[in-house]
Amino acid sequence: MPTLAGLLFSHSPPSYYKWKETINHLKLSKAASKFLWNGLSEDTRTVYDSAKRSYEYYCSYYNISPWPAQEHTLAEWASARAEGSSQIHFQGKVKAKTIFAMMSALRSVHIDRHLSIKPFNSEWLK
């Protein structure tokens, strides 16, 4: 019978995520890396990846470095998503509830990369 640890460490990030490159600076062992990756389910990572791509496309369009995310940039991106933009990929109009979920996804990116989550605790953004 498989153990919980065996199940947790059974999945590595797919290469197309390029996730390992984003955490190289942490200098984690392969086991610790897998453990971090498996902290979220594959389905959650897939949903979160959509929010991450949206934010990165927005930042790329405006020539802004997306990571670490800055409070002001998050506010501008969230406002753009609330209104919707047909000029930029992945920027269609979404509801406030969806924006909050997307912010959680971006916060998760910060957690994975061991970046400050301070911008996501901002009362100003809420």
Long-range contacts (C-beta under 8 A, 24 or more apart in sequence): 8-34, 8-35, 8-38, 9-34, 9-35, 9-38, 10-38, 11-37, 11-38, 11-42, 12-37, 13-37, 17-45, 17-49, 19-112, 22-67, 22-109, 22-112, 22-113, 23-112, 23-113, 23-114, 25-113, 25-114, 26-113, 26-114, 36-112, 40-108, 47-105, 48-104, 48-105, 48-108, 48-109, 49-105, 50-90, 50-105, 51-101, 51-102, 51-103, 51-105, 51-106, 52-105, 52-106, 52-109, 53-90, 54-81, 54-90, 54-91, 54-102, 55-102, 55-106, 57-88, 57-89, 57-90, 57-91, 58-88, 58-90, 58-91, 61-87, 61-88, 67-109, 67-110, 67-113, 67-115, 68-110, 68-113, 68-115, 68-116, 68-119, 69-106, 69-109, 69-110, 69-115, 69-119, 69-120, 70-119, 71-119, 71-122, 71-124, 71-125, 74-103, 74-106, 74-119, 74-120, 74-125, 75-124, 75-125, 78-102, 78-103, 78-125
